[in-house]
Amino acid sequence: MKDMGTPGTLIRAWVCGSALATGAVQVHADAAAGSDTQLEEITVTATLRAAPPIEIPSSITVLDQQTLRDAGRTNFEDVLGLVPNLNWAGDTSLPRYFQLRGIGELEQYQGAPNPSVGFLIDDIDFSGLGTAGTLYDLDQVEVLRGPQATRYGANALAGLIYMKSAEPTDTFYARADLDAGDYGTHSEGGVISGPVDSLDSGFRLAVQHYYTNGYFRDLYLNRDDTNREDEYTYRAKWVYSPSDRLRVELNAMQVNIDNGYDAFTIDNSRNTESDQPGVDSQHSTGVSLRVHYLPNENLGFTAIGTYAKSVIKYSYDGDWGNPILWAPDATVYQYSEIQNRERITKTLEFRLGTESNEGFGWLVGAYGNQLEETLSDLSLGYYQPLDTPNDPLDDQSDSVINSGYRARNIALFGELDGALTPGLRWSVGARGERWSARYAGTTTDFLGSNIGYTNAPVTVTQIESVTPAALNPANNLWGGHASLTYKLDAEQSVYGTVARGYKAGGFNLSQGLLPSQLSFNPEEDVNLEIGYKADLLDHRLKINADIFDLHRHNAQIKTSFQSDPTNPDDFVFYTGNAASGHNYGLESDIEWRLTERVTVGGDLGLLQTHFEDFVQQGANGTTTVAVSRELANAPHWQAAVNATYRDPRGPFARVDVTGMGGYYFDLPPYQNTSNPYGLVNAKIGWETARWSVYLTGRNLLDKRYPVRGFFFGDVPPNFSNETYIQLGDPRTWLASVSVKFGGDHR
């Protein structure tokens, strides 16, 4: 793949871009000065202290409520293109696994949950369970790139995604939303909010149902809903604030995702031929309680407690076919995978520190997290070639994994900051963490079990092997940051940050690995970053830009191999450590209110990744030579531009153009790559204080683009390795109407 350039090249590009932006500001300053319309002021809440983005020495993108409504639809996937250097891996119906700056998970089949990207909704931990990221009635989405060890520790090696639901209103407010579109798409939602003066509190309730048949047709079953999306979102928030010194916030949410999963085809089209289409369901319930108390004007105490439970079922047709498709090359060729997973997460956090961002500041805290997960993984398979004797015990390959896993994180952290000069501010932070885990499970292999089949001539059940496992790994981990922020003036600042992140080690459960590959070591990374932030022209122009240089030690790399070329489910997934890794790049975004009616924006992410000396396991039980290459799902560039027209008299229009460069679909030994692509989305409508109507078109050019790819053999009798891709959404249309009631029409 084409090299993006050296770090020096990125620095020159960043400096040139900043100079162009500054020049443009000077040219248009007089024109903008006459407008009384400002961009919305934003406060970042995912950090230890809430602050405007310009005061935080870190690479941050914040999508506010208006942007989510204008550019989004139902799920976080709809706005991913607005965040530089953020990508997601398919293999699910909706984004569940994210990559920031090229680092993150592609899937989770076996092994311990070990996310690199933290994912929180109102402080509730859904890391590795991003399907819960529905957009209905959110206030904002904050994406913090780079290691966030001081803030969040082991689960934020690459960064943190934080979703914040909307706040209660000061007066009674209600809203009803109705959508209808092609592919059987429809949704219904409602919000009600208001104060409870007698209790010094306010409340907000929101509920939405979204459904679409999906964008694939199963020719064998003659159905168009095998890849459907059927989602319910429920949110409730109660805020108690009897004075300026006390705020108690209680959040409760439930997201029920009951989607189908039937997205891979032999010819990479939208016509599947599965006889056992899968499901991708996630029922997540979460509760968080945040108490913020000020004993005096500049001392604050915060306590946060959360609980989350997710019940997940994930299955797919392993051979993507049916008896008619595979005849006459196979008498029986039938494979499937069924996973049932339950995860419970509990967290408790305390913080004590100064409130003001002026003068000398300090903060200390403690954090505890307990994660429990159970997994039942049933892999079913039977292959009977036409030209071999009918010997079911040789051709049946069923296995069952039953496991229980518990992990505990206990951490102490602190942060100090102060002023060296009136314009220069310093900050240092550190976190020490103890991670321990306990795993117990068994893997049972069957021959001739005839589980779940109707056309396999097998009547005998025989257990080939039972493999127990019991592991108790533990790590002591630490990280932190040091930064300098210099204010050029009241509206502009530059910063430099050094941050050390970490991630716990773990273990692999797949059979057929060498003893040395059953476990892997913790990873550490050091991120060097400089950035520029501006809030100019009386809050009409916002600019963020940074360059980063990330060095990884013991980089955790996950890969797989197919041990039986005639079994599409027989993949051994495992994580190992590369000796080192190096990621560097650039991120920038701009938002500009040109006039009272017109706002333009855009973002750019450039990325180069590389890892060294990853010793790869082969299908024959031996190791291959050390591999060095760039990461999977790490495009060299991502870019977006948008323009919004909003007239106070009613007319509204928005256009988004997003693009992404090519990337490797998977890790070695697979060398298949995607092609660059661009997407065009648009939305028009009419808005009033009481109602609004819209027409939204996504992927207007109907581009074929991938969200996941694999390279392996699936077609009998030769099972030649081919590239198979999961396609993103085609062109879709959606008509929407929203009606508001009460005194607050936001």
URJO-V808309 format. One record per residue. N is the residue number from 0. RES is the residue in one small letter. SS is DSSP state (a for helix, b for strand, c for the rest). PHI is phi in radians with two decimals (none if undefined). D_CENTER is the distance of its C-alpha to the mean C-alpha in Angstrom with 2 decimals. Layout:
n = {N	N}
res = {RES	RES}
ss = {SS	SS}
phi = {PHI	PHI}
d_center = {D_CENTER	D_CENTER}
//
This chain:
n = {0	1	2	3	4	5	6	7	8	9	10	11	12	13	14	15	16	17	18	19	20	21	22	23	24	25	26	27	28	29	30	31	32	33	34	35	36	37	38	39	40	41	42	43	44	45	46	47	48	49	50	51	52	53	54	55	56	57	58	59	60	61	62	63	64	65	66	67	68	69	70	71	72	73	74	75	76	77	78	79	80	81	82	83	84	85	86	87	88	89	90	91	92	93	94	95	96	97	98	99	100	101	102	103	104	105	106	107	108	109	110	111	112	113	114	115	116	117	118	119	120	121	122	123	124	125	126	127	128	129	130	131	132	133	134	135	136	137	138	139	140	141	142	143	144	145	146	147	148	149	150	151	152	153	154	155	156	157	158	159	160	161	162	163	164	165	166	167	168	169	170	171	172	173	174	175	176	177	178	179	180	181	182	183	184	185	186	187	188	189	190	191	192	193	194	195	196	197	198	199	200	201	202	203	204	205	206	207	208	209	210	211	212	213	214	215	216	217	218	219	220	221	222	223	224	225	226	227	228	229	230	231	232	233	234	235	236	237	238	239	240	241	242	243	244	245	246	247	248	249	250	251	252	253	254	255	256	257	258	259	260	261	262	263	264	265	266	267	268	269	270	271	272	273	274	275	276	277	278	279	280	281	282	283	284	285	286	287	288	289	290	291	292	293	294	295	296	297	298	299	300	301	302	303	304	305	306	307	308	309	310	311	312	313	314	315	316	317	318	319	320	321	322	323	324	325	326	327	328	329	330	331	332	333	334	335	336	337	338	339	340	341	342	343	344	345	346	347	348	349	350	351	352	353	354	355	356	357	358	359	360	361	362	363	364	365	366	367	368	369	370	371	372	373	374	375	376	377	378	379	380	381	382	383	384	385	386	387	388	389	390	391	392	393	394	395	396	397	398	399	400	401	402	403	404	405	406	407	408	409	410	411	412	413	414	415	416	417	418	419	420	421	422	423	424	425	426	427	428	429	430	431	432	433	434	435	436	437	438	439	440	441	442	443	444	445	446	447	448	449	450	451	452	453	454	455	456	457	458	459	460	461	462	463	464	465	466	467	468	469	470	471	472	473	474	475	476	477	478	479	480	481	482	483	484	485	486	487	488	489	490	491	492	493	494	495	496	497	498	499	500	501	502	503	504	505	506	507	508	509	510	511	512	513	514	515	516	517	518	519	520	521	522	523	524	525	526	527	528	529	530	531	532	533	534	535	536	537	538	539	540	541	542	543	544	545	546	547	548	549	550	551	552	553	554	555	556	557	558	559	560	561	562	563	564	565	566	567	568	569	570	571	572	573	574	575	576	577	578	579	580	581	582	583	584	585	586	587	588	589	590	591	592	593	594	595	596	597	598	599	600	601	602	603	604	605	606	607	608	609	610	611	612	613	614	615	616	617	618	619	620	621	622	623	624	625	626	627	628	629	630	631	632	633	634	635	636	637	638	639	640	641	642	643	644	645	646	647	648	649	650	651	652	653	654	655	656	657	658	659	660	661	662	663	664	665	666	667	668	669	670	671	672	673	674	675	676	677	678	679	680	681	682	683	684	685	686	687	688	689	690	691	692	693	694	695	696	697	698	699	700	701	702	703	704	705	706	707	708	709	710	711	712	713	714	715	716	717	718	719	720	721	722	723	724	725	726	727	728	729	730	731	732	733	734	735	736	737	738	739	740	741	742	743	744	745}
res = {m	k	d	m	g	t	p	g	t	l	i	r	a	w	v	c	g	s	a	l	a	t	g	a	v	q	v	h	a	d	a	a	a	g	s	d	t	q	l	e	e	i	t	v	t	a	t	l	r	a	a	p	p	i	e	i	p	s	s	i	t	v	l	d	q	q	t	l	r	d	a	g	r	t	n	f	e	d	v	l	g	l	v	p	n	l	n	w	a	g	d	t	s	l	p	r	y	f	q	l	r	g	i	g	e	l	e	q	y	q	g	a	p	n	p	s	v	g	f	l	i	d	d	i	d	f	s	g	l	g	t	a	g	t	l	y	d	l	d	q	v	e	v	l	r	g	p	q	a	t	r	y	g	a	n	a	l	a	g	l	i	y	m	k	s	a	e	p	t	d	t	f	y	a	r	a	d	l	d	a	g	d	y	g	t	h	s	e	g	g	v	i	s	g	p	v	d	s	l	d	s	g	f	r	l	a	v	q	h	y	y	t	n	g	y	f	r	d	l	y	l	n	r	d	d	t	n	r	e	d	e	y	t	y	r	a	k	w	v	y	s	p	s	d	r	l	r	v	e	l	n	a	m	q	v	n	i	d	n	g	y	d	a	f	t	i	d	n	s	r	n	t	e	s	d	q	p	g	v	d	s	q	h	s	t	g	v	s	l	r	v	h	y	l	p	n	e	n	l	g	f	t	a	i	g	t	y	a	k	s	v	i	k	y	s	y	d	g	d	w	g	n	p	i	l	w	a	p	d	a	t	v	y	q	y	s	e	i	q	n	r	e	r	i	t	k	t	l	e	f	r	l	g	t	e	s	n	e	g	f	g	w	l	v	g	a	y	g	n	q	l	e	e	t	l	s	d	l	s	l	g	y	y	q	p	l	d	t	p	n	d	p	l	d	d	q	s	d	s	v	i	n	s	g	y	r	a	r	n	i	a	l	f	g	e	l	d	g	a	l	t	p	g	l	r	w	s	v	g	a	r	g	e	r	w	s	a	r	y	a	g	t	t	t	d	f	l	g	s	n	i	g	y	t	n	a	p	v	t	v	t	q	i	e	s	v	t	p	a	a	l	n	p	a	n	n	l	w	g	g	h	a	s	l	t	y	k	l	d	a	e	q	s	v	y	g	t	v	a	r	g	y	k	a	g	g	f	n	l	s	q	g	l	l	p	s	q	l	s	f	n	p	e	e	d	v	n	l	e	i	g	y	k	a	d	l	l	d	h	r	l	k	i	n	a	d	i	f	d	l	h	r	h	n	a	q	i	k	t	s	f	q	s	d	p	t	n	p	d	d	f	v	f	y	t	g	n	a	a	s	g	h	n	y	g	l	e	s	d	i	e	w	r	l	t	e	r	v	t	v	g	g	d	l	g	l	l	q	t	h	f	e	d	f	v	q	q	g	a	n	g	t	t	t	v	a	v	s	r	e	l	a	n	a	p	h	w	q	a	a	v	n	a	t	y	r	d	p	r	g	p	f	a	r	v	d	v	t	g	m	g	g	y	y	f	d	l	p	p	y	q	n	t	s	n	p	y	g	l	v	n	a	k	i	g	w	e	t	a	r	w	s	v	y	l	t	g	r	n	l	l	d	k	r	y	p	v	r	g	f	f	f	g	d	v	p	p	n	f	s	n	e	t	y	i	q	l	g	d	p	r	t	w	l	a	s	v	s	v	k	f	g	g	d	h	r}
ss = {c	c	c	c	c	c	a	a	a	a	a	a	a	a	a	a	a	a	a	a	a	a	a	a	a	a	a	a	a	a	a	a	a	c	c	c	c	c	c	c	c	c	c	b	c	c	c	c	c	c	b	c	a	a	a	c	c	c	b	b	b	b	b	b	a	a	a	a	a	a	a	c	c	c	b	a	a	a	a	a	a	a	c	c	c	b	b	b	b	c	c	c	c	c	c	c	b	b	b	b	c	c	b	b	c	c	c	c	c	c	c	c	c	c	c	c	b	b	b	b	b	c	c	b	b	c	c	c	c	a	a	a	c	b	c	c	c	b	b	b	b	b	b	b	b	c	c	c	a	a	a	a	a	a	a	a	c	c	b	b	b	b	b	b	b	c	c	c	c	c	c	c	b	b	b	b	b	b	b	b	b	c	c	c	c	b	b	b	b	b	b	b	b	b	b	b	a	a	a	c	b	b	b	b	b	b	b	b	b	b	b	b	c	c	c	c	b	b	c	c	c	c	b	c	c	c	c	c	b	b	b	b	b	b	b	b	b	b	b	b	b	b	b	c	c	b	b	b	b	b	b	b	b	b	b	b	b	b	b	b	b	c	c	c	c	c	c	c	c	c	b	b	c	c	c	c	c	b	b	b	b	b	b	b	b	b	b	b	b	b	b	b	b	b	b	b	c	c	b	b	b	b	b	b	b	b	b	b	b	b	b	b	b	b	b	b	b	c	c	c	c	c	a	a	a	a	c	c	c	b	b	b	b	b	b	b	b	b	b	b	b	b	b	b	b	b	b	b	b	b	b	b	b	c	c	c	c	c	c	c	b	b	b	b	b	b	b	b	b	b	b	b	b	b	b	b	b	b	b	b	b	b	b	b	b	c	c	c	c	c	c	a	a	a	a	b	c	b	b	b	b	b	b	b	b	b	b	b	b	b	b	b	b	b	b	b	b	b	b	b	b	c	c	b	b	b	b	b	b	b	b	b	b	b	b	b	b	b	b	b	b	b	b	b	b	b	b	c	c	c	c	c	c	c	c	c	c	c	c	c	c	b	b	b	b	b	b	b	b	b	b	c	c	b	b	b	b	b	b	b	b	b	b	b	b	b	b	b	b	c	c	b	b	b	b	b	b	b	b	b	b	b	b	c	c	b	b	c	c	c	c	c	c	c	a	a	a	c	b	b	c	c	b	b	b	b	b	b	b	b	b	b	b	b	b	b	c	c	c	c	b	b	b	b	b	b	b	b	b	b	b	b	b	b	b	b	b	b	b	b	b	b	c	c	c	c	c	c	c	c	b	b	b	b	b	b	b	b	b	b	b	b	b	b	b	b	b	b	b	b	b	b	b	c	c	c	c	b	b	b	b	b	b	b	b	b	b	b	b	b	b	b	b	b	b	b	b	c	c	c	c	c	b	b	b	b	b	b	b	c	c	b	c	c	c	c	b	b	b	b	b	b	b	b	b	b	c	c	c	c	b	b	b	b	b	b	b	b	b	b	c	c	c	b	c	c	c	c	c	c	c	c	b	c	c	c	b	b	b	b	b	b	b	b	b	b	b	c	c	c	b	b	b	b	b	b	b	b	c	c	c	c	c	c	c	b	b	b	b	b	b	b	b	c	c	c	c	c	c	c	b	b	b	b	b	b	b	c	c	c	c	b	b	b	b	b	b	b	b	b	b	b	c	c	c	c}
phi = {none	-1.19	-1.24	-1.48	2.25	-1.60	-0.99	-1.08	-1.07	-1.12	-1.08	-1.10	-1.11	-1.16	-1.09	-1.08	-1.09	-1.13	-1.13	-1.08	-1.09	-1.13	-1.10	-1.10	-1.06	-1.12	-1.13	-1.77	-1.07	-1.14	-1.14	-1.35	-1.12	-1.42	-1.58	-1.79	-1.79	-1.96	-1.24	-1.13	-1.31	-2.09	-2.09	-1.46	-1.91	-1.36	-1.44	-1.13	-2.14	-1.14	-2.82	-1.13	-0.99	-1.14	-1.68	-1.84	-1.41	-2.77	-1.38	-2.36	-2.10	-2.10	-1.77	-1.43	-1.04	-1.16	-1.12	-1.09	-1.28	-1.30	-1.80	-1.63	-2.40	-2.31	-2.29	-0.95	-0.95	-1.16	-2.09	-1.04	-1.15	-1.58	-2.06	-1.07	1.01	-2.06	-2.39	-2.43	-1.79	-1.22	1.31	-2.49	-1.30	-2.34	-1.03	-2.14	-2.10	-2.03	-2.22	-2.00	0.94	1.51	-1.87	2.80	-1.59	-1.79	-2.96	-2.45	-1.85	-2.38	1.69	-1.34	-1.07	-2.54	-1.26	-1.70	-2.05	-1.22	-2.42	-2.09	-2.17	0.88	1.31	-1.44	-1.47	-2.11	-1.03	1.42	-2.28	-1.17	-1.03	-1.24	-1.42	-1.36	-1.71	-1.12	1.06	-1.58	-1.49	-2.91	-2.11	-1.99	-2.10	-1.81	-1.64	1.61	-1.05	-2.02	-1.12	-1.06	-1.39	-2.37	1.39	-1.17	-1.63	-2.36	-1.02	-1.69	2.64	-2.47	-1.95	-2.20	-1.86	-2.16	-1.31	-1.19	-1.54	-1.06	-1.66	-1.35	-2.25	-1.07	-2.57	-2.54	-2.57	-2.15	-2.19	-2.27	-2.29	-2.63	-2.68	-1.32	1.02	1.21	-1.37	-2.78	-2.62	-2.39	-2.54	-2.65	-2.31	-2.41	-2.67	2.96	-1.56	-2.18	-1.05	-1.16	-1.90	0.92	-2.57	-2.51	-2.38	-2.65	-2.21	-2.49	-2.55	-2.55	-2.09	-2.25	-2.50	-2.58	-1.13	1.56	-2.08	-2.23	-2.14	-1.52	-1.19	-1.23	-1.58	0.96	-2.29	-2.01	-2.15	-1.28	-2.06	-1.17	-2.15	-2.35	-2.32	-2.09	-2.17	-2.20	-2.32	-2.49	-2.38	-2.27	-2.16	-1.93	-2.53	-1.27	-2.72	-1.22	-1.65	-2.38	-2.43	-2.07	-2.14	-2.03	-2.06	-2.37	-2.58	-2.52	-2.18	-1.92	-1.84	-2.17	-1.67	-1.43	-2.50	-2.68	-2.16	-1.93	-2.34	-1.14	-1.80	0.99	-1.87	-1.78	-1.94	-1.47	-2.38	-1.29	-1.70	-2.31	-1.05	-1.61	-2.34	-2.45	-1.97	-2.57	-1.85	-2.08	-2.14	-2.50	-2.40	-2.38	-2.24	-2.12	-2.05	-2.16	-2.28	-1.92	-1.07	-2.50	-1.14	-2.21	-2.35	-2.19	-2.14	-2.21	-2.20	-2.30	-2.19	-2.41	-2.52	-2.50	-2.31	-2.24	-1.97	-2.19	-2.21	-2.40	-2.58	-2.76	-1.41	-1.17	-1.72	1.05	-2.45	-2.69	-1.03	-1.20	-1.11	-1.53	-1.28	-1.69	-1.29	-2.57	-1.16	-2.43	-2.51	-2.53	-2.38	-2.70	-2.31	-2.36	-2.10	-2.12	-2.27	-2.26	-2.25	-2.17	-2.19	-2.23	-2.32	-2.53	-2.46	-2.25	-2.35	-2.43	-3.13	-1.24	-1.68	-1.31	-1.63	-1.86	1.15	-1.46	-2.28	-2.57	-2.72	-2.25	-2.81	-2.38	-2.50	-2.39	-2.47	-2.18	-2.10	-2.19	-2.49	-2.05	-2.43	-2.14	-2.07	-1.91	-1.95	-2.01	-2.79	-2.62	-2.24	-2.16	-1.10	-1.17	-1.78	-2.16	-1.03	-1.39	-2.09	-1.06	-1.20	-1.48	-1.87	-1.46	-2.58	-1.82	-2.55	-2.32	-1.94	-2.11	-2.53	-2.29	-2.44	-2.44	-2.31	-2.26	-2.10	-2.23	-2.41	-2.10	-2.53	-2.78	-2.58	-2.20	-2.67	-2.96	-1.90	-1.44	-2.42	-0.98	-1.88	-2.06	-2.15	-2.01	-2.65	-2.37	-2.61	-2.61	-2.54	-2.02	-2.43	-1.93	-2.01	-2.44	-2.45	-2.42	-2.26	-2.51	-2.93	-2.38	-2.04	-2.03	-1.81	-1.98	-2.20	1.20	-1.44	0.97	-1.39	1.33	-2.06	-2.02	-2.15	-1.70	-1.39	-2.12	-2.22	-1.80	-1.93	-2.50	-1.52	-1.42	-2.80	-2.22	-2.01	-1.47	-2.58	-2.52	-2.32	-2.44	-1.31	-2.70	-2.42	-1.77	-2.26	-2.63	-2.85	2.93	-2.70	-2.48	-2.56	-2.22	-2.18	-2.05	-1.50	-1.17	-2.81	-1.16	-1.97	-2.39	-2.59	-2.17	-2.51	-2.36	-2.37	-2.05	-2.30	-1.96	-1.94	-2.67	-2.57	-1.18	-1.36	-3.09	-2.55	-1.92	-1.93	-1.15	-1.39	1.57	-1.59	-1.27	-0.96	-1.24	-1.92	-1.34	-2.37	-2.40	-1.55	-1.08	-2.01	-2.22	-2.43	-2.17	-1.97	-1.85	-2.56	-2.22	-2.63	-2.28	-2.34	-2.54	-2.31	-1.90	0.92	0.98	1.18	-1.76	-2.32	-2.16	-2.27	-2.31	-2.65	-2.69	-2.16	-2.40	-2.42	-1.93	-1.99	-1.90	-2.10	0.98	-1.00	-1.39	-2.15	-1.87	-2.54	-2.74	-2.55	-1.70	-1.34	-2.15	-1.12	-1.64	-2.13	-1.21	-1.65	-1.55	-1.84	-1.73	-1.67	-2.72	-1.97	-2.32	-1.94	-1.41	-1.08	-2.77	-2.65	-2.52	-2.13	-2.53	3.08	-2.41	-2.42	-2.72	-2.61	-2.48	-2.39	-2.40	-1.50	-1.13	-2.39	-1.06	-1.85	-2.07	-2.21	-2.13	-2.81	-3.10	-2.60	-2.50	-2.24	-2.03	-2.61	-2.30	-2.27	-2.85	-2.25	-2.13	1.07	-1.70	-1.46	-1.72	-1.44	-1.80	-1.18	-1.60	1.51	-1.92	-1.69	-1.69	-1.20	-1.09	-1.90	-2.29	-2.93	-1.50	-1.30	-1.42	0.94	-2.22	-1.09	-1.19	-2.62	-2.44	-2.59	-2.68	-2.33	-2.61	-2.48	-2.22	-2.03	-2.37	-1.69	-0.99	-1.43	2.44	-1.10	-2.49	-2.71	-2.53	-2.23	-2.14	-2.12	-2.14	-2.57	-2.59	-1.39	-1.29	-2.76	-1.24	-1.22	-2.57	-1.53	-0.91	-1.53	-1.47	-1.97	-1.35	-2.30	-1.57	-1.80	-1.04	-2.67	-2.34	-2.20	-2.12	-2.10	-2.57	-2.58	-2.23	-3.09	-2.37	-2.17	-2.31	-1.14	-1.85	-2.65	-2.68	-2.33	-2.49	-2.24	-2.03	-2.14	-2.04	0.91	-1.07	-1.53	0.95	-1.28	-1.57	-2.47	-1.64	-2.06	-2.90	-2.55	-2.35	-2.31	-2.90	-1.71	-2.32	-1.84	-1.30	-1.63	-1.60	0.95	-1.21	-1.16	-2.41	-1.58	-2.10	-2.20	-1.69	-1.43	-1.31	-1.17	-1.39	-1.14	-2.36	-2.21	-2.55	-1.80	-2.35	-2.39	-2.31	-2.15	-2.03	-2.33	1.68	-1.55	-1.88	-1.90	-1.19}
d_center = {24.91	26.28	26.06	24.54	27.10	27.90	26.71	29.99	29.27	25.98	27.93	30.58	28.15	26.51	29.97	31.22	28.35	28.97	32.67	32.28	30.22	32.86	35.62	34.18	34.08	37.77	38.73	37.17	37.74	40.96	39.63	36.69	38.89	40.59	37.57	36.92	33.34	30.60	26.84	25.25	25.22	21.88	21.50	18.54	18.34	15.62	18.28	21.27	23.42	22.51	23.59	23.45	21.14	24.37	25.32	22.25	22.61	19.02	16.80	15.12	14.03	14.73	14.56	17.48	18.65	20.81	18.26	15.92	19.11	20.46	17.60	15.38	16.38	14.69	10.90	8.03	8.53	11.92	11.32	8.79	12.17	13.34	11.34	13.09	11.79	8.10	7.56	6.10	8.67	10.74	13.19	12.07	13.08	9.79	6.14	5.72	5.00	3.55	6.85	8.58	12.23	12.14	11.26	8.84	9.39	10.40	11.60	13.44	17.00	19.16	19.31	17.96	14.41	13.73	10.18	10.10	7.19	8.27	6.84	10.10	11.81	15.38	15.38	14.54	12.44	9.83	8.22	7.58	8.10	5.32	8.31	9.93	8.28	11.54	13.08	16.67	18.61	16.05	17.79	15.13	11.58	11.83	9.91	12.04	12.19	14.26	15.27	15.51	18.03	20.46	18.08	15.90	17.22	16.21	12.55	11.82	13.48	11.27	10.31	9.10	7.23	10.09	11.09	14.87	17.02	20.25	23.40	26.73	29.28	32.73	34.49	34.08	31.41	30.31	28.46	28.35	26.04	26.88	25.32	26.75	26.05	26.74	25.56	26.58	23.87	24.63	23.22	25.03	23.97	25.86	25.76	28.61	28.96	31.84	33.76	35.83	38.41	40.48	37.62	36.39	32.98	30.78	28.54	25.95	25.11	22.83	22.44	21.18	21.54	20.03	21.36	21.67	23.47	20.91	21.98	23.71	27.22	28.47	31.93	33.20	32.51	33.11	30.06	27.49	25.13	23.98	20.45	20.58	18.03	19.62	17.73	19.20	17.84	20.17	20.04	22.95	23.63	26.93	27.98	31.31	32.82	36.58	36.88	35.19	35.01	32.99	29.82	28.44	25.20	24.37	21.22	20.90	18.43	18.24	15.94	17.68	16.05	18.87	17.84	19.78	18.62	21.10	19.59	21.38	24.98	27.77	28.44	24.86	25.87	24.82	27.65	26.74	29.58	28.12	30.55	27.99	24.84	21.95	19.82	16.20	16.69	15.00	17.21	15.77	18.17	17.74	20.30	20.42	23.59	23.84	27.37	28.31	32.03	34.18	37.38	38.60	37.57	35.66	34.46	31.42	30.29	26.87	26.06	22.74	22.61	19.89	19.87	17.37	18.24	16.31	18.37	16.75	18.72	17.68	20.46	21.54	24.83	25.09	27.81	26.59	30.28	33.36	37.01	38.31	35.87	36.65	40.41	42.71	40.75	39.89	41.66	38.44	34.93	32.45	29.19	26.36	23.61	22.98	20.70	21.02	18.90	19.35	17.56	19.00	17.79	20.24	20.10	22.92	23.16	26.20	26.72	30.06	30.78	32.16	30.81	32.03	30.40	33.96	36.28	35.49	32.51	31.39	28.92	28.80	26.64	25.96	22.93	22.80	20.19	21.16	18.99	20.85	19.84	22.15	21.70	24.12	23.52	26.27	26.79	29.74	31.63	35.09	36.43	40.13	41.34	44.25	46.59	46.30	48.05	46.40	45.39	42.58	42.27	41.46	38.95	37.02	33.87	32.21	30.31	28.88	26.68	26.95	25.38	24.79	22.71	22.82	21.50	22.60	21.64	24.29	24.08	26.37	25.39	27.21	27.31	30.33	30.80	33.85	35.78	37.75	39.26	38.92	36.23	34.59	32.31	31.04	28.44	27.92	25.80	25.51	23.99	25.47	23.81	25.24	23.04	24.82	24.03	26.22	25.83	28.42	28.38	30.42	30.05	32.83	33.86	36.16	38.65	40.19	38.28	37.96	34.94	33.57	35.77	38.54	39.96	39.98	43.58	42.68	44.51	44.40	41.84	41.76	39.49	39.14	37.41	35.70	33.63	32.93	30.60	30.51	28.59	28.43	26.60	26.37	25.46	26.53	23.97	24.19	22.62	23.08	23.71	26.67	26.76	29.34	29.04	31.97	32.64	34.46	35.47	34.27	31.75	30.48	29.25	28.31	26.68	26.39	24.21	24.33	21.63	21.56	18.51	18.66	17.14	19.26	20.98	21.18	22.90	22.89	24.43	25.26	28.99	30.81	29.43	31.83	32.45	31.04	27.64	27.17	25.44	23.56	23.85	21.69	20.16	20.93	20.10	21.92	20.57	23.25	22.39	24.64	23.86	25.62	24.96	27.28	27.94	31.06	33.67	33.71	29.92	29.90	28.13	25.03	24.15	21.62	21.88	21.35	21.89	20.62	21.98	20.06	22.16	20.94	23.41	23.16	19.90	18.23	18.08	17.33	19.47	21.72	25.11	27.00	30.04	31.86	31.82	33.13	30.31	26.97	25.41	26.95	24.14	24.12	20.68	21.03	19.76	22.26	22.82	23.65	26.24	24.30	21.68	21.68	19.04	20.29	19.71	19.91	17.89	19.65	19.54	22.47	23.40	27.09	29.18	31.99	34.14	34.13	32.75	30.65	27.38	25.81	22.69	20.65	18.34	18.55	16.65	18.74	17.77	19.92	19.07	21.56	22.24	25.77	27.60	25.31	27.87	26.90	28.25	30.23	31.07	34.60	33.71	34.41	32.33	32.15	32.52	29.89	27.25	26.00	23.58	20.46	16.96	15.34	12.63	13.75	15.61	18.56	18.05	15.99	17.96	18.42	21.50	22.29	25.41	26.12	29.61	30.36	34.06	35.33	37.63	34.86	33.59	29.89	28.12	24.89	23.98	20.71	20.86	17.83	18.16	16.72	18.82	19.28	17.61	18.38	16.90	17.45	19.22	23.03	25.30	23.50	24.17	23.03	21.11	19.78	21.74	20.87	20.42	20.47	19.81	21.87	21.06	23.74	24.72	28.25	29.81	32.33	31.70	34.15	34.11	34.37	32.62	30.55	30.07	27.69	27.32	23.98	23.75	20.60	20.98	24.62	25.80	24.48	22.93	22.06	18.85	16.81	13.20	14.34	17.71	20.06	23.59	26.04	29.13	29.07	32.33	35.60	38.15	37.16	33.37	32.94	29.59	27.81	24.51	22.64	19.69	17.50	18.10	16.02	17.66	21.28	23.15	22.97	24.95	24.53	27.26	26.56	28.89	28.36	31.26	31.49	34.08	35.38	35.85	32.35	31.11	27.87}
//
